[in-house]
Amino acid sequence: MSNFSEIINQDKPVLVDFFAEWCGPCKMMSPILKEVKSAFGDKISIIKIDVDKNQPLAAKYQVRGVPTLILYKSGKQVWRKSGAVQKNELVSIINNFG
C-alpha cells in the first residue's frame, strides 16, 4: 500500500476503514459506508484496508481492533474510532471536519 500517504493527502476528506474479513462488526459497516459514500459522492474518498493483508500499515497506524475508522483531512488525522459507527454519526462527523 505504497500510495496510502498520497491517498490521505487529498484535499477532500478521506475515510479509511481498517477491517478484517472474519470480523462481524466490519461486515455491518460495509452497507453503512456505501450509504455514506452515496450521500457525499465525490466530496469524500472512502477506502477499505484489510488488516490481515496489510499488517505493516495497520501496525504503523496503531490499529489494534477492527473495525477502526480514521478520517483524514489534508493528510492529518482529524477523527478516529474503533468499532461500528452508525450512518448518522459518520455523516455528522464528516460534515464537521469536511
C-alpha positions as CSV (number, residue, x, y, z in Angstrom):
1,M,0.0,0.0,0.0
2,S,2.7,2.4,-1.1
3,N,0.3,5.1,-2.2
4,F,-1.5,5.3,1.1
5,S,0.1,8.6,2.1
6,E,-0.8,10.0,-1.3
7,I,-4.4,8.9,-0.8
8,I,-4.8,10.5,2.6
9,N,-3.1,13.7,1.5
10,Q,-6.0,14.6,-0.8
11,D,-7.8,18.0,-0.4
12,K,-11.1,16.2,0.2
13,P,-11.7,14.2,3.4
14,V,-10.6,10.6,3.3
15,L,-12.3,8.0,5.5
16,V,-10.2,4.9,6.0
17,D,-11.9,1.7,7.2
18,F,-9.4,-0.8,8.7
19,F,-11.3,-4.1,8.6
20,A,-10.9,-7.9,8.6
21,E,-12.9,-10.5,6.6
22,W,-13.7,-12.5,9.7
23,C,-15.0,-9.5,11.7
24,G,-18.8,-9.3,12.3
25,P,-19.0,-5.6,13.1
26,C,-16.8,-5.0,9.9
27,K,-19.5,-6.7,7.8
28,M,-22.1,-4.4,9.4
29,M,-20.0,-1.3,8.3
30,S,-20.0,-2.2,4.6
31,P,-23.6,-1.1,3.8
32,I,-23.2,1.9,6.1
33,L,-20.1,3.1,4.2
34,K,-21.9,2.6,0.9
35,E,-24.7,4.8,2.1
36,V,-22.3,7.5,3.3
37,K,-20.4,7.4,0.0
38,S,-23.7,7.8,-1.9
39,A,-24.7,10.7,0.4
40,F,-21.4,12.6,-0.2
41,G,-20.5,11.4,-3.7
42,D,-17.2,12.9,-4.9
43,K,-16.8,15.1,-1.8
44,I,-15.2,12.3,0.1
45,S,-13.0,9.3,-0.6
46,I,-13.6,6.0,1.4
47,I,-11.0,3.3,1.3
48,K,-11.0,-0.1,2.9
49,I,-7.8,-1.7,4.3
50,D,-7.8,-5.4,5.1
51,V,-5.6,-5.6,8.2
52,D,-4.7,-9.2,7.6
53,K,-3.3,-8.4,4.1
54,N,-1.8,-5.1,5.2
55,Q,-0.3,-5.8,8.6
56,P,2.6,-3.3,8.4
57,L,0.2,-0.5,7.5
58,A,-2.2,-1.4,10.4
59,A,0.7,-1.5,12.8
60,K,2.0,1.9,11.6
61,Y,-1.3,3.5,12.3
62,Q,-1.7,1.6,15.6
63,V,-4.8,-0.3,14.6
64,R,-5.4,-2.7,17.4
65,G,-9.1,-3.6,16.8
66,V,-11.4,-3.8,13.8
67,P,-13.2,-2.0,12.5
68,T,-11.2,1.1,13.1
69,L,-12.3,4.2,11.1
70,I,-10.0,7.1,10.7
71,L,-10.9,10.4,8.9
72,Y,-8.1,12.3,7.3
73,K,-8.2,15.9,6.0
74,S,-5.2,17.0,4.0
75,G,-3.1,14.2,5.4
76,K,-3.9,14.9,9.1
77,Q,-6.0,12.6,11.2
78,V,-9.0,14.6,12.4
79,W,-11.1,11.7,13.9
80,R,-10.7,8.1,14.8
81,K,-13.0,5.4,16.3
82,S,-12.8,1.7,16.8
83,G,-16.0,-0.3,16.5
84,A,-19.1,0.0,14.3
85,V,-20.4,3.6,13.7
86,Q,-23.9,4.4,12.6
87,K,-24.5,6.3,9.4
88,N,-25.9,9.4,11.1
89,E,-22.9,9.7,13.3
90,L,-20.5,9.3,10.4
91,V,-22.4,11.9,8.3
92,S,-22.3,14.3,11.2
93,I,-18.5,13.8,11.7
94,I,-17.7,14.2,8.0
95,N,-19.8,17.4,7.9
96,N,-17.9,18.8,10.9
97,F,-14.4,18.1,9.5
98,G,-15.1,18.1,5.8
